[in-house]
Amino acid sequence: MPLVKVEMLKGKSKEFKKTVLDCIHDGLMDSIGIEDWDRFQRIAEY
């Protein structure tokens, strides 16, 4: 279970954040073969 921490500026829409996390998760599934259900992600906004 890889931990993903994304840091970004405040003010981004929920749709933008979901798209970013989905793209990262898709990349992890393709590159290291994690399962679709294996998602442990955090966003820190500054």
Residue, then its C-alpha position, 0 to 999 in steps of 0.5 A: m500500500p503506497l502512501v501518496k501525499v500531494e501538496m498544492l496551493k489552496g483554492k483548487s476545485k474538488e474536480f481538479k483534486k479528484t482528477v489529480l488523484d485519479c491520474i496518480h492512482d492510474g500511474l501507480m496501477d500501471s507502473i507497480g501493479i497495485e490493485d484498484w482498491d488499494r488507495f491511500q492518498r492525502i492532499a495538503e493545501y497551502 
